[in-house]
Amino acid sequence: MIKRTPTGTAYDVTGTGGPCVVLVHGLGLNLQSWLWQVPELAKTYRVITFDLYGHGNSAKAPSPPSLSLFSGQILELLDLQGISTAAVAGFSLGGMIARRFAMDHQDRLWALAILHSAHARDAAAHDAIQARVHQARKDGPGATVEAALQRWFTDEFRAANPETMDLVRTWIMANDKEAYAPNYQVLVDGVTELVAPRPPITTPTLVMTADEDYGNSPEMSRAIAAEIPGSSLVILKKLRHMALAESPEAFNQHLTAFLATVKPPG
């Protein structure tokens, strides 16, 4: 059942009374985008999903969107639930938010998963994503949704699974135009503050992407992992950005296996 925090964050809690896992969705999506992961994780963990500000059923951002603002939503949820430490798994923009949370509140983490998330971009990649933000600001999320689906799913999966395409398309199209572009801009600007993290991230960490995720590439994930001592790196084969939906078996296998290797405090 969806609940709401005092600041307007819509969230849900599923699963056992085990250690807590917080899942942070990507840009333009919502807490439902974890539907392929929650049932598996909830067998072992207390799983918290939530809508980022300006997404789903959450309120619009109370101040200009930033990684720190979104990180504060995680902290509020943990405090509200009386949870001292959690594993935080973030997908795409959510992976950037998870890293910001690790830098700001490492004492509240027992594990970290950075999934299909961006790192330092070259000039061409920066200009390409900035152009998409300008397009979204002008014409709304519908202007970029079809190109996003092509980047996010393999050609074969898109052709064979129109219902999944419709579902993800519906999530993106539901975004308010005035909120979407500022949130999108965080995906562009936030990377800089995550490179060579200070303080260093020492939490047990999984870094995962797919070999055909061109915007959140294996090279980016290798760079992220290189900056986090002792982290585990996984590159999924023959998948693109939305591997969590296209191949949840592979995605979940690596995520749950990683979490099982970490002993939560207490």
C-alpha beads as a LAMMPS data file, in Angstrom:
LAMMPS data file: protein, C-alpha beads

266 atoms
265 bonds

1 atom types
1 bond types

-500.0 500.0 xlo xhi
-500.0 500.0 ylo yhi
-500.0 500.0 zlo zhi

Masses

1 110.0

Atoms # bond

1 1 1 0.000 0.000 0.000
2 1 1 1.413 3.382 -1.030
3 1 1 2.134 5.737 1.869
4 1 1 3.371 9.304 1.944
5 1 1 6.027 11.037 4.033
6 1 1 5.554 14.519 5.533
7 1 1 7.500 16.004 2.594
8 1 1 5.291 14.304 0.003
9 1 1 7.392 11.268 -0.949
10 1 1 5.204 8.347 -2.046
11 1 1 6.655 5.018 -0.910
12 1 1 5.893 1.366 -0.305
13 1 1 7.342 -1.240 2.065
14 1 1 7.287 -4.915 1.082
15 1 1 8.693 -8.136 2.449
16 1 1 9.974 -9.733 5.617
17 1 1 11.348 -8.184 8.743
18 1 1 14.872 -8.838 7.462
19 1 1 17.568 -6.255 6.679
20 1 1 16.375 -3.229 4.733
21 1 1 16.999 -2.679 1.013
22 1 1 16.045 0.666 -0.544
23 1 1 15.542 0.724 -4.325
24 1 1 15.987 4.025 -6.184
25 1 1 14.482 4.216 -9.683
26 1 1 15.750 6.008 -12.767
27 1 1 14.772 9.223 -14.503
28 1 1 11.189 9.370 -15.725
29 1 1 10.257 6.096 -14.050
30 1 1 8.647 5.404 -10.665
31 1 1 8.617 2.832 -7.895
32 1 1 6.686 0.414 -10.124
33 1 1 9.782 0.015 -12.289
34 1 1 11.126 -2.388 -9.651
35 1 1 8.207 -4.775 -10.131
36 1 1 10.576 -7.393 -11.575
37 1 1 12.848 -7.242 -8.490
38 1 1 10.644 -6.681 -5.439
39 1 1 9.087 -10.182 -5.233
40 1 1 12.505 -11.843 -5.241
41 1 1 14.137 -9.410 -2.820
42 1 1 11.139 -9.449 -0.476
43 1 1 11.739 -13.133 0.245
44 1 1 14.760 -12.119 2.316
45 1 1 14.640 -8.379 2.881
46 1 1 12.427 -5.523 3.941
47 1 1 12.208 -3.637 0.643
48 1 1 11.446 0.076 0.395
49 1 1 10.551 1.545 -2.992
50 1 1 9.654 5.194 -3.518
51 1 1 8.984 7.837 -6.138
52 1 1 11.618 10.519 -6.555
53 1 1 10.335 14.078 -6.306
54 1 1 8.511 15.022 -9.505
55 1 1 7.899 11.371 -10.388
56 1 1 4.968 9.021 -9.892
57 1 1 2.849 9.990 -6.901
58 1 1 5.459 12.076 -5.101
59 1 1 5.258 15.848 -4.770
60 1 1 7.247 18.109 -7.061
61 1 1 10.739 18.950 -5.852
62 1 1 10.536 21.483 -3.000
63 1 1 13.754 23.115 -4.242
64 1 1 15.799 22.873 -7.455
65 1 1 16.405 19.157 -8.136
66 1 1 19.837 17.826 -7.229
67 1 1 21.459 14.586 -6.174
68 1 1 21.554 15.850 -2.589
69 1 1 17.848 16.661 -2.631
70 1 1 16.984 13.156 -3.840
71 1 1 19.470 11.618 -1.393
72 1 1 17.565 13.390 1.361
73 1 1 14.464 11.401 0.427
74 1 1 16.309 8.188 1.305
75 1 1 17.411 9.596 4.651
76 1 1 13.871 10.716 5.457
77 1 1 12.495 7.248 4.669
78 1 1 15.062 5.495 6.861
79 1 1 14.418 7.859 9.747
80 1 1 10.660 7.549 9.336
81 1 1 10.877 3.751 9.443
82 1 1 13.343 3.751 12.340
83 1 1 15.982 1.985 10.222
84 1 1 19.602 2.545 11.223
85 1 1 21.264 1.047 8.141
86 1 1 20.119 -0.138 4.716
87 1 1 21.430 -1.459 1.460
88 1 1 20.733 1.112 -1.247
89 1 1 20.452 -0.038 -4.857
90 1 1 20.056 2.661 -7.482
91 1 1 19.318 2.319 -11.184
92 1 1 20.559 4.926 -13.692
93 1 1 19.850 8.335 -12.091
94 1 1 19.089 6.287 -8.981
95 1 1 22.650 4.954 -9.066
96 1 1 23.936 8.512 -9.012
97 1 1 21.664 9.304 -6.078
98 1 1 22.859 6.176 -4.277
99 1 1 26.486 7.313 -4.655
100 1 1 25.591 10.760 -3.312
101 1 1 23.891 9.091 -0.350
102 1 1 26.998 6.959 0.248
103 1 1 29.178 10.067 0.254
104 1 1 26.867 11.943 2.632
105 1 1 25.562 9.183 4.923
106 1 1 27.927 6.220 4.694
107 1 1 27.173 5.327 8.303
108 1 1 23.586 4.514 7.228
109 1 1 24.658 1.933 4.616
110 1 1 25.433 -1.763 4.859
111 1 1 25.686 -2.273 1.091
112 1 1 25.546 -0.248 -2.119
113 1 1 24.550 -1.274 -5.654
114 1 1 25.200 1.087 -8.582
115 1 1 23.207 -0.258 -11.511
116 1 1 23.432 0.979 -15.120
117 1 1 24.606 4.378 -13.947
118 1 1 26.625 7.135 -15.591
119 1 1 30.120 8.373 -14.836
120 1 1 32.322 11.023 -16.449
121 1 1 31.249 11.700 -20.053
122 1 1 33.296 12.914 -22.979
123 1 1 32.213 16.090 -24.752
124 1 1 30.143 14.295 -27.392
125 1 1 28.215 12.242 -24.840
126 1 1 27.625 15.319 -22.692
127 1 1 26.326 17.312 -25.658
128 1 1 24.025 14.469 -26.726
129 1 1 22.333 14.144 -23.351
130 1 1 22.127 17.915 -22.926
131 1 1 20.368 18.123 -26.299
132 1 1 17.782 15.618 -25.041
133 1 1 17.175 17.772 -21.979
134 1 1 16.581 20.817 -24.197
135 1 1 14.190 18.769 -26.337
136 1 1 12.293 17.565 -23.262
137 1 1 12.108 21.100 -21.874
138 1 1 10.599 22.307 -25.133
139 1 1 8.261 19.438 -25.991
140 1 1 7.867 17.332 -22.830
141 1 1 8.744 13.691 -22.161
142 1 1 6.969 12.497 -25.291
143 1 1 9.691 14.097 -27.397
144 1 1 12.338 11.632 -26.184
145 1 1 10.394 8.520 -25.207
146 1 1 10.676 6.503 -28.433
147 1 1 14.402 7.090 -28.722
148 1 1 14.738 6.105 -25.070
149 1 1 12.971 2.792 -25.644
150 1 1 15.398 2.034 -28.465
151 1 1 18.382 2.756 -26.227
152 1 1 16.921 0.866 -23.277
153 1 1 15.818 -2.434 -24.867
154 1 1 17.291 -4.697 -27.525
155 1 1 15.561 -4.712 -30.909
156 1 1 14.405 -8.308 -30.463
157 1 1 12.864 -7.659 -27.046
158 1 1 11.035 -4.530 -28.221
159 1 1 9.498 -6.426 -31.131
160 1 1 8.431 -9.387 -29.005
161 1 1 7.162 -7.468 -25.966
162 1 1 4.895 -4.578 -27.000
163 1 1 3.088 -4.709 -23.649
164 1 1 6.316 -3.915 -21.793
165 1 1 7.024 -1.091 -24.228
166 1 1 3.540 0.296 -23.565
167 1 1 4.017 0.056 -19.807
168 1 1 7.357 1.873 -19.778
169 1 1 6.082 4.410 -22.310
170 1 1 3.109 5.118 -20.029
171 1 1 5.395 5.718 -17.055
172 1 1 7.515 8.213 -18.967
173 1 1 4.586 10.010 -20.565
174 1 1 2.987 10.495 -17.129
175 1 1 5.768 12.891 -16.120
176 1 1 4.816 16.533 -15.778
177 1 1 6.623 18.584 -18.440
178 1 1 7.608 21.310 -15.984
179 1 1 9.175 18.819 -13.569
180 1 1 10.718 16.449 -16.103
181 1 1 13.344 18.694 -17.679
182 1 1 14.826 19.961 -14.363
183 1 1 15.002 16.375 -13.123
184 1 1 16.641 15.367 -16.417
185 1 1 19.233 18.112 -15.957
186 1 1 20.439 16.388 -12.772
187 1 1 21.414 13.421 -14.938
188 1 1 23.672 15.796 -16.881
189 1 1 25.138 17.918 -14.098
190 1 1 25.328 15.447 -11.233
191 1 1 28.098 13.266 -12.637
192 1 1 30.829 15.788 -11.856
193 1 1 30.332 15.648 -8.104
194 1 1 30.603 11.845 -8.104
195 1 1 33.978 11.463 -9.812
196 1 1 36.746 10.541 -7.343
197 1 1 34.240 10.531 -4.453
198 1 1 35.140 12.437 -1.322
199 1 1 34.970 11.041 1.237
200 1 1 35.901 7.739 -0.409
201 1 1 33.168 5.106 -0.562
202 1 1 34.166 2.128 1.592
203 1 1 30.787 0.376 1.775
204 1 1 30.651 -3.068 0.087
205 1 1 29.574 -2.185 -3.451
206 1 1 28.275 -3.838 -6.605
207 1 1 28.678 -1.972 -9.912
208 1 1 26.694 -3.457 -12.785
209 1 1 25.728 -2.499 -16.326
210 1 1 25.220 -4.219 -19.689
211 1 1 27.491 -4.499 -22.689
212 1 1 24.959 -2.703 -24.939
213 1 1 24.080 0.055 -22.456
214 1 1 25.727 2.783 -24.473
215 1 1 24.774 5.702 -22.228
216 1 1 25.909 3.933 -19.042
217 1 1 28.654 1.908 -20.590
218 1 1 30.950 -0.848 -19.350
219 1 1 33.767 1.697 -19.494
220 1 1 31.837 3.966 -17.122
221 1 1 31.105 1.108 -14.738
222 1 1 34.748 0.055 -14.766
223 1 1 35.704 3.632 -13.870
224 1 1 33.153 3.722 -11.042
225 1 1 34.380 0.383 -9.687
226 1 1 38.010 1.517 -9.900
227 1 1 37.189 4.422 -7.571
228 1 1 35.549 2.186 -4.934
229 1 1 38.091 -0.173 -3.341
230 1 1 36.983 -3.789 -3.181
231 1 1 33.860 -3.277 -5.287
232 1 1 32.431 -6.030 -7.491
233 1 1 31.921 -5.395 -11.220
234 1 1 29.388 -7.200 -13.425
235 1 1 28.836 -6.609 -17.161
236 1 1 25.663 -8.318 -18.380
237 1 1 25.829 -9.742 -21.894
238 1 1 23.596 -8.894 -24.865
239 1 1 21.433 -6.466 -22.882
240 1 1 20.828 -2.737 -22.857
241 1 1 19.834 -0.190 -20.236
242 1 1 16.624 -1.771 -18.927
243 1 1 18.125 -5.165 -18.186
244 1 1 16.107 -5.197 -14.964
245 1 1 12.981 -5.612 -17.132
246 1 1 14.376 -7.424 -20.172
247 1 1 16.266 -10.087 -18.232
248 1 1 15.213 -9.912 -14.579
249 1 1 16.560 -13.422 -13.962
250 1 1 20.131 -12.376 -14.784
251 1 1 19.792 -8.969 -13.147
252 1 1 18.302 -10.387 -9.949
253 1 1 20.774 -13.241 -9.772
254 1 1 23.735 -10.880 -9.549
255 1 1 22.026 -8.406 -7.220
256 1 1 20.805 -11.024 -4.746
257 1 1 24.099 -12.932 -4.845
258 1 1 25.965 -9.732 -4.013
259 1 1 23.663 -8.822 -1.146
260 1 1 24.024 -12.335 0.256
261 1 1 27.796 -11.858 0.499
262 1 1 27.442 -8.835 2.796
263 1 1 26.651 -9.259 6.472
264 1 1 24.333 -6.462 7.655
265 1 1 25.212 -4.955 11.049
266 1 1 23.352 -6.380 14.025

Bonds

1 1 1 2
2 1 2 3
3 1 3 4
4 1 4 5
5 1 5 6
6 1 6 7
7 1 7 8
8 1 8 9
9 1 9 10
10 1 10 11
11 1 11 12
12 1 12 13
13 1 13 14
14 1 14 15
15 1 15 16
16 1 16 17
17 1 17 18
18 1 18 19
19 1 19 20
20 1 20 21
21 1 21 22
22 1 22 23
23 1 23 24
24 1 24 25
25 1 25 26
26 1 26 27
27 1 27 28
28 1 28 29
29 1 29 30
30 1 30 31
31 1 31 32
32 1 32 33
33 1 33 34
34 1 34 35
35 1 35 36
36 1 36 37
37 1 37 38
38 1 38 39
39 1 39 40
40 1 40 41
41 1 41 42
42 1 42 43
43 1 43 44
44 1 44 45
45 1 45 46
46 1 46 47
47 1 47 48
48 1 48 49
49 1 49 50
50 1 50 51
51 1 51 52
52 1 52 53
53 1 53 54
54 1 54 55
55 1 55 56
56 1 56 57
57 1 57 58
58 1 58 59
59 1 59 60
60 1 60 61
61 1 61 62
62 1 62 63
63 1 63 64
64 1 64 65
65 1 65 66
66 1 66 67
67 1 67 68
68 1 68 69
69 1 69 70
70 1 70 71
71 1 71 72
72 1 72 73
73 1 73 74
74 1 74 75
75 1 75 76
76 1 76 77
77 1 77 78
78 1 78 79
79 1 79 80
80 1 80 81
81 1 81 82
82 1 82 83
83 1 83 84
84 1 84 85
85 1 85 86
86 1 86 87
87 1 87 88
88 1 88 89
89 1 89 90
90 1 90 91
91 1 91 92
92 1 92 93
93 1 93 94
94 1 94 95
95 1 95 96
96 1 96 97
97 1 97 98
98 1 98 99
99 1 99 100
100 1 100 101
101 1 101 102
102 1 102 103
103 1 103 104
104 1 104 105
105 1 105 106
106 1 106 107
107 1 107 108
108 1 108 109
109 1 109 110
110 1 110 111
111 1 111 112
112 1 112 113
113 1 113 114
114 1 114 115
115 1 115 116
116 1 116 117
117 1 117 118
118 1 118 119
119 1 119 120
120 1 120 121
121 1 121 122
122 1 122 123
123 1 123 124
124 1 124 125
125 1 125 126
126 1 126 127
127 1 127 128
128 1 128 129
129 1 129 130
130 1 130 131
131 1 131 132
132 1 132 133
133 1 133 134
134 1 134 135
135 1 135 136
136 1 136 137
137 1 137 138
138 1 138 139
139 1 139 140
140 1 140 141
141 1 141 142
142 1 142 143
143 1 143 144
144 1 144 145
145 1 145 146
146 1 146 147
147 1 147 148
148 1 148 149
149 1 149 150
150 1 150 151
151 1 151 152
152 1 152 153
153 1 153 154
154 1 154 155
155 1 155 156
156 1 156 157
157 1 157 158
158 1 158 159
159 1 159 160
160 1 160 161
161 1 161 162
162 1 162 163
163 1 163 164
164 1 164 165
165 1 165 166
166 1 166 167
167 1 167 168
168 1 168 169
169 1 169 170
170 1 170 171
171 1 171 172
172 1 172 173
173 1 173 174
174 1 174 175
175 1 175 176
176 1 176 177
177 1 177 178
178 1 178 179
179 1 179 180
180 1 180 181
181 1 181 182
182 1 182 183
183 1 183 184
184 1 184 185
185 1 185 186
186 1 186 187
187 1 187 188
188 1 188 189
189 1 189 190
190 1 190 191
191 1 191 192
192 1 192 193
193 1 193 194
194 1 194 195
195 1 195 196
196 1 196 197
197 1 197 198
198 1 198 199
199 1 199 200
200 1 200 201
201 1 201 202
202 1 202 203
203 1 203 204
204 1 204 205
205 1 205 206
206 1 206 207
207 1 207 208
208 1 208 209
209 1 209 210
210 1 210 211
211 1 211 212
212 1 212 213
213 1 213 214
214 1 214 215
215 1 215 216
216 1 216 217
217 1 217 218
218 1 218 219
219 1 219 220
220 1 220 221
221 1 221 222
222 1 222 223
223 1 223 224
224 1 224 225
225 1 225 226
226 1 226 227
227 1 227 228
228 1 228 229
229 1 229 230
230 1 230 231
231 1 231 232
232 1 232 233
233 1 233 234
234 1 234 235
235 1 235 236
236 1 236 237
237 1 237 238
238 1 238 239
239 1 239 240
240 1 240 241
241 1 241 242
242 1 242 243
243 1 243 244
244 1 244 245
245 1 245 246
246 1 246 247
247 1 247 248
248 1 248 249
249 1 249 250
250 1 250 251
251 1 251 252
252 1 252 253
253 1 253 254
254 1 254 255
255 1 255 256
256 1 256 257
257 1 257 258
258 1 258 259
259 1 259 260
260 1 260 261
261 1 261 262
262 1 262 263
263 1 263 264
264 1 264 265
265 1 265 266
